[in-house]
Amino acid sequence: MDIVLWRMRIKDGKEERAQEWIAFLQEHQEEGNKTLKNEKEHLEIYFFNQENGAAYLMQTTTVSEFSSAMSRM
């Protein structure tokens, strides 16, 4: 099992859009949880980080096999 951390910079002025995306994921959490098994994922966590004046969306994922998860991207 692998734990992966993704760090995605949010473009200036797009912070509200990123917040909307997280709200969408929260509103559809049940449907999202159903897809985890097909993606060989056990857990997905999203959070925001502010660093040196830039905003980042962070995602941590626990996957059965990181290499197979990457091959689907």
C-alpha positions as CSV (number, residue, x, y, z in Angstrom):
1,M,0.0,0.0,0.0
2,D,1.3,3.5,-0.9
3,I,0.5,6.9,0.4
4,V,0.7,9.7,-2.2
5,L,0.6,13.4,-1.8
6,W,-0.3,15.6,-4.7
7,R,0.4,19.4,-4.6
8,M,-1.5,21.5,-7.2
9,R,-1.0,25.2,-7.5
10,I,-4.2,27.2,-7.8
11,K,-3.9,29.9,-10.4
12,D,-4.2,33.4,-9.1
13,G,-7.9,34.4,-9.0
14,K,-9.1,30.8,-9.2
15,E,-9.2,30.2,-5.4
16,E,-13.0,30.5,-5.3
17,R,-13.3,28.0,-8.2
18,A,-11.1,25.5,-6.3
19,Q,-13.3,26.0,-3.2
20,E,-16.4,25.2,-5.4
21,W,-14.7,22.0,-6.6
22,I,-14.1,20.8,-3.0
23,A,-17.7,21.7,-2.1
24,F,-18.9,19.6,-5.1
25,L,-16.8,16.7,-3.9
26,Q,-18.2,17.0,-0.4
27,E,-21.7,17.1,-1.7
28,H,-21.1,14.0,-3.8
29,Q,-19.0,12.1,-1.2
30,E,-21.1,9.0,-1.3
31,E,-20.8,8.6,-5.1
32,G,-17.1,9.4,-4.9
33,N,-16.5,6.8,-2.2
34,K,-18.0,4.2,-4.5
35,T,-15.4,4.9,-7.1
36,L,-12.4,4.4,-4.7
37,K,-12.6,0.6,-5.0
38,N,-12.4,0.6,-8.8
39,E,-9.4,3.0,-8.6
40,K,-7.7,0.7,-6.0
41,E,-7.9,3.6,-3.5
42,H,-8.7,3.4,0.1
43,L,-8.8,7.0,1.1
44,E,-8.7,10.5,-0.5
45,I,-8.2,13.7,1.5
46,Y,-8.2,17.2,0.1
47,F,-7.0,20.4,1.8
48,F,-5.8,23.8,1.0
49,N,-2.3,25.2,1.8
50,Q,-1.1,28.8,1.5
51,E,2.7,29.1,0.9
52,N,4.7,32.1,0.0
53,G,1.6,34.0,-1.2
54,A,0.5,31.1,-3.4
55,A,-2.5,28.9,-2.9
56,Y,-2.3,25.1,-3.3
57,L,-4.8,22.3,-3.3
58,M,-3.3,19.3,-1.7
59,Q,-4.5,15.7,-2.1
60,T,-3.3,12.7,-0.2
61,T,-4.4,9.3,-1.4
62,T,-3.9,5.8,0.0
63,V,-3.7,3.3,-2.9
64,S,-3.1,-0.4,-3.2
65,E,-0.6,0.0,-6.0
66,F,0.8,3.5,-6.9
67,S,2.3,2.4,-10.2
68,S,-1.1,1.0,-11.4
69,A,-2.9,4.1,-10.3
70,M,-0.5,6.3,-12.2
71,S,-0.9,4.2,-15.4
72,R,-4.6,5.2,-15.5
73,M,-3.8,9.0,-15.5
